[in-house]
Amino acid sequence: MDTLVLEKPTTTTEMLIEKLYQTEGKAEIINGEVIEFMSTGDEPSSAAFNIAVSLKLYQRKIGYGRSYADNVGFLVDLPHRKSFSPDASFYVGNRAGMKFLQGAPIFAVEVRSENDYGNRAEKAIAEKRGDYFAAGTEIVWDVDLLSEDVIKSYTRENPNQPRIFRRDEIADAEPALPNWKMTVDELFDQVRRLILP
C-alpha cells in the first residue's frame, strides 16, 4: 500500500505581502513571516518625524526623490527579508500609488526605542543594517537619543565604520543626499513648559 505524504503548505512571497497589507501598525516580512513591531514612544517618534520633515524640505529644494515618515512599506527581494519599514527615509524609485514601494530607499533611518538596547537588540540592528545595504540602501542612520553618539551614520561602502554625529554638530547623509544637512539638536524637541496662573 502506498503512503500519501502531505507536504507542509508553503507561504509565497505574494501571500506574505498580502498579509502585510492586512496588518495594522508597523510590520516587516522577515524569514518568511510578517513580524509586527510595537509602537514607539514620544521622543523617538518626534526625532524620526523631525528627520522626515527636514528630508521633505530637501526634496522640495532639489525637486527629486521623496521623503517618507514612519510606517511606509518598501518591498525588497532578499533571501530572508521581503520588506522594510524605516522610521524615516528618502526614496528615488517609482511611485506606487496605494501600494508598497518597490525597492529600498537610498537613505534609511532607524531610531531606537526603549526596547532597542542590549546584546540581542544590537545583533538585530546590525543584521537589519546589513539587509538594507544588500537591498541597495546607501546610508543607514542608527539614531540613539540616549547616547552621546546620537547618530551613527553607516555607508554601504564602509558598513562597519560609522561616522558619528553628536549634539551641537551638523549631520549629513553624504554621498547619498548631496548638500542635505540637519543639526543633531533638531532631533530633540525642546519642550517649553507653560506656567499657567
N, C-alpha and C positions, 0 to 999 in steps of 0.2 A: 504494500500500500504506500502510495506517495504521501509525503508530508507537505502540507501547504505552509509556506513561511511567509508571514506578513512582514513587509518592510515597514520600519518606522517612517511615518509621513515626514517629508521634509518641508521646511518653510522656505519659500522662494524669496528672493530679494523684493520682488513686487508685492508679495504678501506682507512683508515687514514694512515696506514703505506705506502701504495702505493702513496698516496698524498704527504707524507713526502719525498719519493724518488723523486718526481717531483718538489719539492720546491727548488728554487735556494737560496743559502745562508743558514744561521743558523735558525733552527726551531725545535720545540718540540711539542709533542702531549700532550695537557693539557685539561682536562674537555671536551673531545670529539671533540676537534678542533686542527688543525695544527696552532700553533702560531709562527709567524715569529719574529725574533729579528733583531734589527738594527746592522749594522757593528760597531765594536769597534774602539776606537781611537788608536793613536800611542803608548802611554805609557802602557795602559792596555794590548794591543796586545803583546808588547815586553816582558812585565812581564810574561804573560802566556807562551809565546814561550820559555823564559829562564827556566821556571819551567819544561816544556816538554823536553828540551834538557838535563837538569840535571837528569830527570827521565829516559831518554834514556840511558845515561851513566850508571846509576844504573842497568837498565835492562841488559845491556851487561855484567856488572860485576857479577851479580848473575845468569845470564842465565835462567831467569824465568820471566814470565809475559810480558806485553807490555806497552810502554808509548805512549800516544796519545796527539797530539796538538789539537787545537780548531776545532770544527765543525764535530766531529765524532759522529754518532748516536748510542745510547745504548737503545735497546728496553727492557722495563720492563712491568710488569703486575700489576699495582696498580689500584684501583677503578677510580681515576680521572687523572692518568698520565700514558702514554704508552711509553714515551721516555725521554731521557736526551741528552744534547749536551754540556758537560762541556768545560771550556776554556783549561784545561789540565787534564790528568787523567792517572791512572795506572790500568790495567785490567789483570786478571788472567784466564779468561774464554777461551772457544774455539775460534779459528779463524773463520771468517765468509766470507772469500773471498771478493766479491764485495758488499756484503750485510751489513746491520747494525749489530752490535754486540748484542748478546743475554745476557741480564742481566746487572746489574750495575757494574761500576768499583769499586775496593776496596778503591780507593783514587780519590777524585774529587776536582777540583779547580775551583772556580768562582771568576774572577777578576772583580771588579766593574768598570763600565764605567761611563761617566759623568751623565747619567740619573738614576743611581742606588743609589740615595740618597733621603731622606725624609721618612715620615711615611709609605706611600704606598709601597715604594721600600723595606723598612725594613721588612714589613709584607710578601711581596712576596719572599724575600730572605730566611726568616725563614721557610716559607712553603715549599720552594724547598729543603732546607736542611733536613727538616723532611721527605720529599719524598725520598731523597737519602738514608736516614737511613732505611726507611721502605722497600726499594728495595734491601738492603744488603750492601750498601757502609759503610765502616768502619770509614773513616776520610774524612771530608769536610773542605777545607780551604776557608775562606771568605777573599779575598785579597783586601785591601783598600789602594791604593797608596797615598791618601790624608790624611790619619790618622797617628797619632803616633803609634797606634796599627795596624801595617801594615798587619799582618797575624793573623786571629783568627782561631785557629785550633780546630774544633769540633769533638768529637768522638761519635759513636753510643751509647756507654755505658753511656756517660755523655753529652747529647746533648745541655744542657743549660749552661754549664760552659766551655767556650773555654780556651785553652792555648793561651797566647798572645806572639807574636814574633815581636820585633821592630828592627829598623836599628841597625847595629853593633852586632846583635845576630845571632845565628845559629838555623835555623828552622828544624823540622823533621816531619814525619808523623807516628810516633810510635803509636801503635804497628803494624799497617798495613804494613809498609815498614821498616823492621828492618835494622838499620845501614845506612839508607839514610838520608843525611843531605845536606842543602844548606844554604849559608848565605843570610840573608834578603836583604843585599845590592845588591845581584845578580839580584834582580827584577828590579833594576833601572839601565838602560843603561846610563853610564856616557859618554855623547857626548863630544868629543874634537872638538872644533871649530878650523878649519884651517884658518889661516890668509894668504890670497893669496896676492902676490905683485901687 
